[in-house]
Every structure is written in structure tokens, then in C-alpha cells.
Amino acid sequence: MSRRAELLRLGLRLLKKRQGSRPVAIATVRRRLKRIERIVPRPPKDTQTTAVDAGGVDAVRIAVRQARSDRCVLYFHGGGYAFGTAKLCRDFTWRIGAAACACVIYVDYRLAPEHPFPAAIEDAATVYRWLGGRFDPRPIAFLASAPQGPMYAGFRSGFDERRSFGEVTRPLLSITGRGDVTGEPVPTRLTAWITSPPGDKLLLWDTDPHAVHETMDIDKCEPPVPAGHCDWIESAGLAYLDAVVRRRPEARAWLESDAIRTLTGGAIELHRR
């Protein structure tokens, strides 16, 4: 890990400990994240980062040197529909592209409360339609970080999560676990997997109670999360990209087997629909 990445990890840990469980104003969180942007490691020098107009929605295209022109990963950032910038994710998005040998489209959807629900969801749908008009949709993969339901951000305007996820016909990998409790009335990460149409729908389930929603966050892959859990989760994510984007038969065979359950002694399960 580089010094800059280590500094960022420690800074985020300090910020979270300082905040604790106290509610913090959205403007305050955004100011703090803006300061963090300056220390987020940049992608390799030969990575092309370009702002694009994706059907009227702001987006960023990230293309590493080995990215193929016929492959694309559509990335929806986390932040409860209220936070998130491309700069905060720049050390992550280029790695996705390198792993998949694909370009990455970061969707800079409108944020609440300035743009209430369903603005962000409408923007995401617009970008997908825009991208589908430029790519064969078969090698397009979806990747969402913290895809919470609208109630997480305080939206209570009648959004039907089950009907929405029921329209997800593309392959889906949902990563969560027994300790992943957010206080939402509906466990929306499970809702995405349960209510989406069957076929290439995967649920990666960590049985450890310490594997919370932030297990894959930059400052959470450490005790009390058991050693190796994050590595196995990462391996499953890479296998998913290999199977869906690269269309590698050996990756699909691995996902269809009980390999991860066997190798982790049942600590991590991979469920399929």
C-alpha cells in the first residue's frame, strides 16, 4: 500500500471515530469529503479520464491502457444518494477497469437534497440507455457501491423497491453479510437479489457478524473481520467480472461451484438464482 493510500485509510478511520453515531449535516460531510479528495491516489499516468455527457447526465469515462473498446463497466457510486464524487473513487474505478480490461463509466447522478428522489435513479437509467446505444449490451456489467434503498437517504415517496429490482435483467452480484445491518425497515441489499428475475443473480454472503456493510471499505478490511475474508470477497468479484465481461468459461464454472464455501470453511457463501 502506498503512503498516500495509507494516509487516506488512517484519515478515514479517524473521521469515522470522531463522528461516531452522531448525525452530521450533509453540508458538513461534503466539506470533509472535499478535503479528502486531495489525498486520494491518482490512477496510473497512462489512464485516460474524460468527462462525458451521457444523454444529458454528467459522467466520467475511465480507460486504462489495457481497456478494450467493446467492454464497459457501468459504476454507480455509494453515498446514500447524497454524497460521492469521481475524485473520491478514482483509486478504485481504474482498478475495476484493469481487472475487467474494460472502460468504466462513473455516473455522476444528481444528489439529494438539492435533487430529490427519484432524480438519481432517473439519471442512472438514462446513462444505461445512452450506453446501450453505443455498446452491445451483453458485455456491459453493473457494479454498485452501497446500493441502498431510498429510505436510507430519508426518501419516503412511495418508491417500490421490489418492482424496481424486478426490472434488473442483467447479471447481478450483491455482496453483504450477517452483520450488515443498517437500520432500514427493508433489507434492500437482499431485496435486490431476491426480487430481481432469476438468471446470473449472485449473492455473496459473509457469515461473520463483524462483516458489516463497510467490510470492503478502505479502513475495514482488518480485525475483527477474520483474515482472508476481504481477499475472498475480492476474488469472487474478479471472477464475476471475468465471467460476465470477459466471458471466461473457467470463471463461470468457479462461480457455479462450491469452491468459495469449501475454501473458507463455510464462512463465506455464494448463492445463485
GUKOL-40868 format. One record per residue: residue number from 0; x, y negated, z of N, C-alpha, C in turn. Coordinates in steps of 0.02 Angstrom, whole numbers, plus 50000, padded with zeros to 5 digits. Atoms other than C-alpha are relative to their C-alpha. Layout:
// residues N
(NUM, (X, Y, Z), (X, Y, Z), (X, Y, Z)),
...
//
This chain:
// residues 273
(0, (50042, 50060, 50000), (50000, 50000, 50000), (50044, 49938, 50000)),
(1, (49960, 50060, 50004), (50069, 49829, 49953), (49990, 49956, 50062)),
(2, (50006, 50045, 49942), (50099, 49694, 50083), (49937, 49959, 49996)),
(3, (50061, 50041, 50007), (49958, 49590, 50011), (49938, 50041, 50016)),
(4, (50058, 49957, 49984), (49836, 49737, 50020), (49996, 50014, 50074)),
(5, (50000, 49988, 49928), (49889, 49774, 50198), (49977, 49938, 50038)),
(6, (50022, 50062, 49969), (49866, 49591, 50245), (49925, 49992, 49993)),
(7, (50072, 50005, 50011), (49693, 49594, 50168), (49962, 50049, 50045)),
(8, (50033, 49950, 49957), (49647, 49753, 50262), (49998, 49977, 50072)),
(9, (49998, 50024, 49931), (49703, 49682, 50428), (49956, 49939, 50010)),
(10, (50042, 50059, 49994), (49616, 49518, 50393), (49926, 50017, 50003)),
(11, (50070, 49979, 49999), (49451, 49605, 50358), (49982, 50033, 50066)),
(12, (50013, 49969, 49935), (49466, 49707, 50517), (49991, 49948, 50054)),
(13, (50005, 50054, 49950), (49495, 49551, 50619), (49936, 49962, 49992)),
(14, (50061, 50037, 50013), (49350, 49463, 50536), (49939, 50038, 50026)),
(15, (50057, 49961, 49978), (49230, 49605, 50572), (49997, 50006, 50076)),
(16, (49999, 49996, 49927), (49286, 49623, 50752), (49979, 49934, 50031)),
(17, (50017, 50066, 49975), (49268, 49437, 50778), (49925, 49987, 49993)),
(18, (50072, 50010, 50012), (49094, 49437, 50704), (49957, 50045, 50044)),
(19, (50039, 49953, 49961), (49033, 49593, 50794), (49931, 50009, 49970)),
(20, (50069, 49990, 50024), (48845, 49616, 50782), (49960, 49936, 49999)),
(21, (50036, 50063, 50000), (48802, 49433, 50793), (49980, 49979, 49929)),
(22, (50020, 50024, 50066), (48702, 49362, 50648), (50041, 49939, 49979)),
(23, (49959, 50055, 50026), (48804, 49244, 50539), (49965, 49971, 49940)),
(24, (50033, 50034, 50056), (48735, 49115, 50419), (50033, 50019, 49934)),
(25, (49974, 49981, 50066), (48753, 49158, 50235), (50054, 49952, 49977)),
(26, (49950, 50049, 50021), (48848, 48996, 50201), (50067, 50012, 50035)),
(27, (49938, 49987, 49963), (48974, 49040, 50337), (50036, 50061, 49973)),
(28, (49970, 49940, 50028), (49003, 49215, 50268), (50032, 49985, 49932)),
(29, (49973, 50016, 50066), (49028, 49145, 50093), (50064, 49959, 50006)),
(30, (49938, 50039, 49991), (49157, 49019, 50155), (50058, 50046, 50020)),
(31, (49948, 49954, 49978), (49253, 49158, 50242), (50024, 50044, 49943)),
(32, (49981, 49958, 50056), (49249, 49269, 50089), (50038, 49961, 49947)),
(33, (49964, 50042, 50048), (49307, 49125, 49981), (50073, 49994, 50019)),
(34, (49931, 50004, 49977), (49463, 49111, 50087), (50036, 50066, 49988)),
(35, (49970, 49934, 50010), (49493, 49298, 50072), (50018, 50011, 49926)),
(36, (49987, 49991, 50071), (49487, 49288, 49881), (50073, 49987, 49982)),
(37, (49932, 50020, 50018), (49658, 49207, 49880), (50052, 50054, 50013)),
(38, (49950, 49949, 49984), (49745, 49360, 49954), (49981, 50068, 49970)),
(39, (50017, 49936, 50032), (49654, 49496, 49855), (50051, 50013, 49945)),
(40, (49950, 49986, 50052), (49788, 49581, 49748), (49971, 49994, 49930)),
(41, (50022, 50007, 50070), (49778, 49543, 49562), (50013, 50066, 49962)),
(42, (49988, 49939, 50041), (49767, 49680, 49429), (50067, 49996, 49965)),
(43, (49937, 50001, 50039), (49919, 49729, 49325), (49999, 49945, 49947)),
(44, (49994, 50057, 50046), (49983, 49594, 49209), (49970, 50014, 49931)),
(45, (50027, 49985, 50067), (49926, 49685, 49052), (49924, 50013, 50001)),
(46, (50073, 49993, 49995), (49745, 49691, 49114), (49967, 49937, 49973)),
(47, (50037, 50056, 50028), (49626, 49581, 49015), (49936, 49988, 50040)),
(48, (50059, 50018, 49961), (49496, 49492, 49122), (49966, 49941, 49964)),
(49, (50033, 50049, 50042), (49368, 49396, 49020), (49929, 49988, 50024)),
(50, (50069, 50018, 49983), (49210, 49302, 49068), (49957, 50009, 49937)),
(51, (50044, 49988, 50058), (49065, 49354, 48955), (49928, 49980, 50017)),
(52, (50071, 50015, 49995), (48886, 49302, 48925), (49963, 50064, 49980)),
(53, (50032, 49935, 50012), (48791, 49466, 48943), (49925, 49991, 49994)),
(54, (50071, 50010, 50011), (48623, 49422, 48869), (49970, 49945, 50042)),
(55, (50023, 50054, 49958), (48612, 49263, 48970), (50018, 50007, 50073)),
(56, (49978, 49988, 49931), (48686, 49337, 49129), (50076, 49996, 50002)),
(57, (49927, 50004, 49993), (48862, 49295, 49188), (50028, 50069, 50017)),
(58, (49968, 49936, 49986), (48977, 49446, 49187), (50075, 49992, 49987)),
(59, (49928, 50000, 50011), (49162, 49487, 49185), (50019, 50068, 49971)),
(60, (49976, 49938, 50031), (49244, 49615, 49071), (50072, 50011, 50020)),
(61, (49932, 49982, 49978), (49398, 49702, 49142), (50023, 50058, 49958)),
(62, (49974, 49948, 50044), (49502, 49804, 49021), (50074, 50012, 50014)),
(63, (49930, 49981, 49989), (49662, 49893, 49073), (50030, 50022, 49934)),
(64, (49966, 49984, 50062), (49791, 49940, 48944), (49973, 50064, 49969)),
(65, (50021, 49935, 50027), (49728, 50120, 48927), (49925, 50006, 49988)),
(66, (50073, 49997, 50009), (49543, 50074, 48914), (49982, 50014, 49928)),
(67, (50024, 49986, 50067), (49455, 50149, 48764), (49943, 49953, 49983)),
(68, (50050, 50049, 50021), (49343, 50036, 48663), (49929, 50029, 50000)),
(69, (50067, 49970, 50002), (49199, 50162, 48664), (49976, 50024, 50068)),
(70, (50019, 49980, 49933), (49189, 50185, 48852), (49990, 49938, 50044)),
(71, (50013, 50058, 49957), (49117, 50070, 48983), (49970, 50023, 50067)),
(72, (50029, 49990, 49934), (49078, 50071, 49169), (49966, 49935, 50020)),
(73, (50038, 50058, 49979), (48942, 49952, 49224), (50000, 49997, 50076)),
(74, (49989, 50004, 49928), (48984, 49893, 49400), (49955, 49949, 50033)),
(75, (50043, 50044, 49961), (48857, 49820, 49522), (50031, 49992, 50069)),
(76, (49964, 50011, 49937), (48944, 49741, 49671), (49952, 50001, 50059)),
(77, (50038, 50000, 49938), (48886, 49753, 49851), (49993, 49930, 50028)),
(78, (50008, 50065, 49968), (48841, 49614, 49971), (49928, 49983, 50018)),
(79, (50069, 50013, 49980), (48656, 49635, 50008), (49964, 49950, 49957)),
(80, (50030, 50047, 50047), (48611, 49531, 49854), (50012, 49927, 50020)),
(81, (49988, 50068, 49977), (48679, 49378, 49945), (50073, 49980, 49996)),
(82, (49929, 50014, 50002), (48868, 49392, 49932), (50033, 50039, 49943)),
(83, (49962, 49962, 50049), (49002, 49451, 49812), (50024, 49958, 49942)),
(84, (49970, 50034, 50057), (49120, 49384, 49679), (50047, 50048, 49964)),
(85, (49955, 49958, 50039), (49227, 49459, 49542), (50070, 50000, 50030)),
(86, (49932, 50004, 49971), (49386, 49398, 49629), (50007, 50045, 50061)),
(87, (49997, 49957, 49942), (49343, 49493, 49787), (50009, 50073, 49980)),
(88, (49999, 49930, 50022), (49329, 49654, 49685), (50056, 50014, 49950)),
(89, (49954, 49991, 50056), (49473, 49628, 49564), (50052, 50054, 50011)),
(90, (49952, 49946, 49988), (49589, 49753, 49651), (49967, 50068, 49996)),
(91, (50038, 49938, 50004), (49452, 49884, 49637), (49976, 50014, 49929)),
(92, (50029, 49989, 50066), (49374, 49857, 49466), (50051, 50025, 49949)),
(93, (49951, 49977, 50049), (49535, 49878, 49368), (50019, 50073, 50012)),
(94, (49984, 49930, 49984), (49568, 50043, 49459), (49945, 50047, 49974)),
(95, (50054, 49960, 50030), (49397, 50106, 49405), (50013, 50010, 49926)),
(96, (49986, 49996, 50071), (49442, 50065, 49226), (50058, 50045, 49984)),
(97, (49942, 49958, 50011), (49611, 50150, 49241), (49982, 50074, 50009)),
(98, (50019, 49930, 49987), (49533, 50308, 49314), (49956, 50028, 49944)),
(99, (50047, 49978, 50052), (49399, 50316, 49179), (50025, 49987, 49929)),
(100, (49977, 50021, 50066), (49505, 50248, 49035), (49945, 49963, 49964)),
(101, (50058, 50036, 50027), (49360, 50129, 49007), (50003, 49927, 50021)),
(102, (50007, 50069, 49977), (49321, 49945, 49014), (49948, 49999, 50055)),
(103, (50047, 50007, 49945), (49224, 49885, 49165), (49964, 49933, 49992)),
(104, (50040, 50061, 50002), (49083, 49759, 49161), (49975, 49986, 50071)),
(105, (50022, 50023, 49933), (49061, 49668, 49327), (49941, 49953, 49991)),
(106, (50061, 50040, 50007), (48884, 49599, 49341), (49999, 49947, 50054)),
(107, (50001, 50056, 49952), (48885, 49427, 49422), (49928, 49976, 50006)),
(108, (50071, 50017, 49998), (48699, 49431, 49457), (49986, 49944, 50050)),
(109, (50020, 50055, 49957), (48609, 49286, 49540), (49989, 50025, 50071)),
(110, (50001, 49980, 49930), (48614, 49288, 49729), (49945, 49964, 50039)),
(111, (50047, 50030, 49953), (48486, 49256, 49865), (50040, 49961, 50053)),
(112, (50071, 50020, 50005), (48425, 49149, 49946), (49986, 49949, 49945)),
(113, (50012, 50049, 50053), (48451, 49025, 49804), (49957, 50029, 49944)),
(114, (50039, 49965, 50052), (48380, 49153, 49683), (49967, 50061, 50031)),
(115, (50034, 49946, 49964), (48251, 49260, 49774), (49989, 50062, 49956)),
(116, (50019, 49938, 50033), (48208, 49439, 49731), (49940, 49987, 49955)),
(117, (49955, 49947, 50026), (48192, 49508, 49600), (50053, 49975, 49952)),
(118, (49952, 50029, 50048), (48320, 49394, 49514), (50059, 50046, 49987)),
(119, (49941, 49958, 50008), (48469, 49509, 49546), (49985, 50063, 49960)),
(120, (50019, 49939, 50035), (48378, 49664, 49485), (49985, 49985, 49927)),
(121, (50014, 50019, 50069), (48316, 49574, 49330), (50065, 49989, 49961)),
(122, (49935, 50011, 50033), (48495, 49520, 49291), (50035, 50065, 49985)),
(123, (49968, 49935, 50010), (48560, 49698, 49313), (49969, 50035, 49940)),
(124, (50034, 49967, 50056), (48428, 49764, 49192), (50017, 49966, 49934)),
(125, (49983, 50037, 50060), (48468, 49626, 49067), (50069, 50019, 49974)),
(126, (49932, 49983, 50020), (48653, 49668, 49067), (50003, 50071, 49972)),
(127, (50001, 49931, 50026), (48617, 49854, 49043), (49972, 50001, 49929)),
(128, (50029, 50002, 50067), (48506, 49817, 48893), (50050, 49968, 49951)),
(129, (49950, 50033, 50042), (48639, 49699, 48824), (50057, 50047, 49983)),
(130, (49945, 49953, 50010), (48773, 49831, 48847), (49978, 50058, 49955)),
(131, (50025, 49946, 50041), (48664, 49966, 48771), (49995, 49983, 49927)),
(132, (50001, 50021, 50070), (48653, 49864, 48612), (50069, 49997, 49969)),
(133, (49932, 50003, 50025), (48842, 49867, 48596), (50038, 50066, 50007)),
(134, (49967, 49936, 49989), (48886, 50042, 48655), (49950, 50056, 49989)),
(135, (50039, 49939, 49995), (48823, 50217, 48628), (49988, 50010, 50075)),
(136, (50013, 49998, 49928), (48735, 50231, 48798), (50024, 50063, 50034)),
(137, (49979, 49938, 49968), (48797, 50408, 48827), (50064, 49993, 50040)),
(138, (49940, 50006, 49958), (48973, 50358, 48886), (49999, 49939, 50046)),
(139, (50005, 50054, 49951), (48907, 50218, 48998), (49985, 50031, 50068)),
(140, (50011, 49975, 49932), (48922, 50258, 49183), (49980, 49943, 50046)),
(141, (50021, 50050, 49951), (48840, 50167, 49328), (50042, 50010, 50063)),
(142, (49967, 49997, 49936), (48938, 50125, 49484), (49975, 49942, 50042)),
(143, (50027, 50052, 49957), (48858, 50030, 49627), (50032, 50005, 50069)),
(144, (49972, 50003, 49932), (48941, 49975, 49788), (49948, 49972, 50046)),
(145, (50051, 50021, 49952), (48821, 49964, 49935), (49934, 49983, 49967)),
(146, (50063, 50016, 50034), (48662, 49979, 49832), (49941, 50002, 50047)),
(147, (50055, 50001, 49952), (48546, 49932, 49974), (49934, 49981, 49967)),
(148, (50065, 50021, 50023), (48361, 49910, 49952), (49988, 49928, 50019)),
(149, (50012, 50071, 49990), (48285, 49737, 49954), (49987, 49980, 50072)),
(150, (50014, 50018, 49931), (48234, 49745, 50137), (50064, 49984, 50038)),
(151, (49937, 50014, 49968), (48419, 49742, 50184), (50015, 49925, 50000)),
(152, (49987, 50072, 50007), (48427, 49562, 50124), (49940, 49959, 50021)),
(153, (50058, 50037, 49976), (48260, 49516, 50200), (49945, 49991, 49950)),
(154, (50052, 50006, 50051), (48156, 49538, 50043), (49942, 50045, 50019)),
(155, (50059, 49960, 49985), (47979, 49597, 50081), (49944, 49978, 49953)),
(156, (50047, 50026, 50049), (47888, 49554, 49922), (49966, 50055, 49959)),
(157, (50037, 49947, 50034), (47813, 49722, 49876), (50041, 50040, 49951)),
(158, (49958, 49961, 50046), (47962, 49797, 49783), (49992, 50074, 50014)),
(159, (50011, 49928, 49992), (47927, 49981, 49755), (50064, 50036, 49982)),
(160, (49935, 49968, 50012), (48096, 50067, 49776), (49992, 50067, 49965)),
(161, (50008, 49934, 50029), (48030, 50238, 49732), (49984, 49995, 49925)),
(162, (50015, 50008, 50071), (47956, 50178, 49568), (50061, 49974, 49962)),
(163, (49941, 50028, 50034), (48115, 50081, 49527), (50052, 50054, 49987)),
(164, (49950, 49948, 50009), (48235, 50226, 49557), (49974, 50055, 49955)),
(165, (50028, 49950, 50043), (48115, 50338, 49464), (50014, 49988, 49927)),
(166, (49983, 50017, 50069), (48170, 50250, 49305), (50073, 50010, 49984)),
(167, (49928, 49989, 50010), (48354, 50295, 49328), (50010, 50068, 49966)),
(168, (49993, 49938, 50038), (48380, 50424, 49191), (50073, 50018, 49987)),
(169, (49929, 49988, 50011), (48570, 50408, 49182), (50029, 50040, 50058)),
(170, (49967, 49966, 49944), (48690, 50515, 49287), (50011, 49952, 50059)),
(171, (49996, 50041, 49940), (48699, 50453, 49467), (50040, 50037, 50053)),
(172, (49964, 49974, 49942), (48823, 50482, 49609), (49987, 49954, 50058)),
(173, (50015, 50038, 49940), (48764, 50425, 49780), (50044, 50027, 50056)),
(174, (49954, 49980, 49947), (48891, 50427, 49923), (49975, 49972, 50066)),
(175, (50024, 50022, 49934), (48829, 50421, 50102), (50016, 50055, 50050)),
(176, (49984, 49950, 49950), (48829, 50523, 50261), (49955, 49995, 50061)),
(177, (50043, 49995, 49941), (48752, 50569, 50428), (50005, 49937, 50043)),
(178, (49993, 50059, 49958), (48822, 50415, 50514), (49982, 49935, 49966)),
(179, (50013, 50060, 50040), (48767, 50296, 50377), (49930, 49972, 50017)),
(180, (50063, 50028, 49977), (48630, 50204, 50473), (50003, 49924, 49996)),
(181, (50000, 50073, 50009), (48586, 50025, 50426), (49943, 49966, 50035)),
(182, (50058, 50030, 49967), (48425, 49999, 50522), (49943, 49986, 49953)),
(183, (50055, 50011, 50047), (48320, 49993, 50364), (49943, 50049, 50013)),
(184, (50056, 49954, 49991), (48145, 50066, 50379), (50002, 50060, 49952)),
(185, (49995, 49947, 50050), (48178, 50168, 50222), (50074, 50010, 49983)),
(186, (49929, 49988, 50015), (48349, 50253, 50197), (50011, 49996, 49924)),
(187, (50002, 50010, 50073), (48371, 50180, 50024), (50055, 50036, 49962)),
(188, (49949, 49964, 50037), (48533, 50268, 49981), (49977, 50071, 49984)),
(189, (50030, 49935, 50014), (48443, 50434, 49997), (49941, 49994, 49952)),
(190, (50057, 50011, 50044), (48291, 50361, 49910), (50022, 50001, 49927)),
(191, (49975, 50002, 50069), (48396, 50330, 49753), (50010, 50071, 49973)),
(192, (49986, 49932, 50023), (48447, 50513, 49745), (49937, 50042, 49998)),
(193, (50060, 49958, 49995), (48281, 50590, 49798), (49948, 49983, 49947)),
(194, (50055, 50021, 50044), (48165, 50487, 49687), (50019, 49992, 49927)),
(195, (49981, 50005, 50071), (48268, 50474, 49527), (49986, 50066, 49965)),
(196, (50016, 49938, 50036), (48225, 50601, 49391), (50057, 50050, 50004)),
(197, (49948, 49949, 49996), (48319, 50767, 49405), (50043, 50000, 49937)),
(198, (49954, 49997, 50056), (48470, 50795, 49296), (50061, 49957, 50012)),
(199, (49937, 50036, 49988), (48650, 50747, 49338), (49994, 49949, 50056)),
(200, (50007, 50043, 49941), (48598, 50668, 49504), (50038, 50033, 50058)),
(201, (49956, 49971, 49949), (48733, 50698, 49636), (49997, 49960, 50064)),
(202, (49998, 50031, 49934), (48732, 50663, 49823), (50061, 50027, 50036)),
(203, (49941, 49981, 49962), (48900, 50666, 49912), (49986, 49982, 50074)),
(204, (50024, 50008, 49932), (48858, 50690, 50096), (50056, 50018, 50050)),
(205, (49950, 49989, 49949), (48986, 50669, 50237), (49964, 50015, 50066)),
(206, (50036, 49978, 49940), (48927, 50763, 50392), (50027, 49970, 50064)),
(207, (49972, 50027, 49939), (49040, 50671, 50514), (49962, 49938, 50023)),
(208, (50039, 50059, 49977), (48945, 50544, 50624), (50038, 49935, 49996)),
(209, (49960, 50062, 50005), (49089, 50420, 50609), (50005, 49975, 49928)),
(210, (49997, 50019, 50070), (49074, 50416, 50419), (49942, 49954, 49984)),
(211, (50053, 50049, 50010), (48970, 50259, 50412), (50001, 49973, 49929)),
(212, (50006, 50029, 50066), (48919, 50156, 50262), (50066, 49971, 49975)),
(213, (49938, 50033, 50020), (49090, 50072, 50263), (50059, 50048, 49996)),
(214, (49945, 49951, 50002), (49191, 50234, 50256), (50048, 49985, 49942)),
(215, (49957, 50014, 50058), (49254, 50186, 50083), (50024, 49928, 49997)),
(216, (49978, 50069, 49998), (49284, 50006, 50134), (50075, 49999, 50012)),
(217, (49928, 50005, 49998), (49462, 49943, 50136), (50028, 50010, 50071)),
(218, (49975, 49995, 49932), (49475, 49946, 50326), (49969, 50056, 50040)),
(219, (50035, 49948, 49963), (49375, 50101, 50370), (50027, 50070, 49989)),
(220, (49972, 49934, 50012), (49475, 50247, 50300), (50056, 50015, 50049)),
(221, (49953, 49989, 49946), (49560, 50277, 50465), (49962, 50030, 50058)),
(222, (50036, 49972, 49943), (49520, 50361, 50632), (49949, 49949, 50026)),
(223, (50016, 49929, 49986), (49393, 50405, 50696), (49974, 50040, 49941)),
(224, (50018, 49959, 50058), (49349, 50458, 50518), (50055, 50053, 49991)),
(225, (49950, 49946, 50005), (49436, 50629, 50501), (50046, 49990, 49941)),
(226, (49949, 50006, 50053), (49595, 50632, 50399), (49978, 50039, 49939)),
(227, (50015, 49966, 50063), (49566, 50676, 50218), (49930, 49987, 49973)),
(228, (50069, 50010, 50024), (49381, 50629, 50209), (49998, 49950, 49942)),
(229, (50001, 50051, 50052), (49413, 50473, 50107), (50033, 50025, 49936)),
(230, (49967, 49972, 50059), (49532, 50567, 49992), (49953, 50046, 49962)),
(231, (50047, 49954, 50033), (49399, 50700, 49958), (49944, 49962, 49967)),
(232, (50053, 50040, 50030), (49266, 50569, 49927), (50026, 49967, 49936)),
(233, (49970, 50030, 50059), (49384, 50481, 49806), (50007, 50051, 49944)),
(234, (49992, 49947, 50050), (49420, 50646, 49718), (49934, 50016, 49965)),
(235, (50066, 49987, 50029), (49234, 50677, 49694), (49979, 49944, 49954)),
(236, (50016, 50056, 50043), (49213, 50502, 49624), (50037, 50002, 49934)),
(237, (49961, 49994, 50061), (49353, 50529, 49500), (49974, 50057, 49956)),
(238, (50028, 49944, 50038), (49279, 50697, 49449), (49936, 49979, 49966)),
(239, (50062, 50026, 50029), (49113, 50609, 49420), (50015, 49959, 49938)),
(240, (49982, 50040, 50058), (49195, 50482, 49304), (50027, 50044, 49944)),
(241, (49973, 49955, 50052), (49290, 50621, 49214), (49944, 50038, 49965)),
(242, (50054, 49960, 50029), (49129, 50720, 49189), (49953, 49958, 49958)),
(243, (50050, 50040, 50033), (49015, 50577, 49139), (50029, 49957, 49944)),
(244, (49972, 50047, 50049), (49129, 50455, 49048), (50048, 50036, 49953)),
(245, (49951, 49966, 50042), (49272, 50564, 48987), (49972, 50065, 49971)),
(246, (50033, 49939, 50022), (49156, 50714, 48964), (50047, 50060, 50003)),
(247, (49954, 49944, 49991), (49285, 50837, 49029), (49963, 50060, 50030)),
(248, (50037, 49942, 49976), (49210, 51011, 49049), (50026, 50026, 50067)),
(249, (49973, 49976, 49937), (49329, 51056, 49191), (49977, 49958, 50059)),
(250, (50026, 50043, 49947), (49269, 50906, 49291), (49927, 50016, 50015)),
(251, (50070, 49981, 49989), (49087, 50953, 49266), (49995, 50067, 50036)),
(252, (50000, 49935, 49967), (49125, 51132, 49317), (50017, 49992, 50074)),
(253, (49981, 50011, 49930), (49208, 51068, 49477), (49941, 49971, 50039)),
(254, (50057, 50030, 49967), (49056, 50961, 49518), (49943, 50050, 50010)),
(255, (50054, 49951, 49995), (48939, 51108, 49489), (50017, 50058, 50046)),
(256, (49979, 49947, 49955), (49039, 51220, 49606), (49993, 49978, 50072)),
(257, (50000, 50015, 49928), (49050, 51227, 49796), (50071, 49984, 50024)),
(258, (49929, 50010, 49983), (49234, 51177, 49792), (50009, 49951, 50058)),
(259, (49988, 50050, 49948), (49221, 51021, 49900), (49975, 50023, 50068)),
(260, (50025, 49973, 49937), (49115, 51108, 50032), (50049, 50051, 50028)),
(261, (49953, 49948, 49978), (49237, 51254, 50038), (50066, 49970, 50025)),
(262, (49935, 50028, 49984), (49395, 51149, 50041), (49998, 49956, 50062)),
(263, (50006, 50043, 49940), (49329, 51034, 50179), (49968, 50037, 50059)),
(264, (50030, 49962, 49946), (49258, 51175, 50284), (49929, 49979, 50015)),
(265, (50069, 50021, 49991), (49082, 51109, 50258), (49992, 49930, 50025)),
(266, (50004, 50068, 49974), (49125, 50934, 50319), (49970, 49952, 49949)),
(267, (50028, 50041, 50053), (49079, 50857, 50151), (49962, 50045, 49953)),
(268, (50044, 49960, 50042), (48935, 50923, 50046), (49984, 49962, 49936)),
(269, (50019, 50030, 50063), (48893, 50892, 49864), (49934, 50033, 49978)),
(270, (50067, 49975, 50018), (48707, 50910, 49825), (49983, 49976, 49929)),
(271, (50016, 50014, 50070), (48636, 50914, 49649), (49925, 50005, 49987)),
(272, (50069, 49996, 50023), (48468, 50881, 49568), (50001, 49996, 49923)),
//
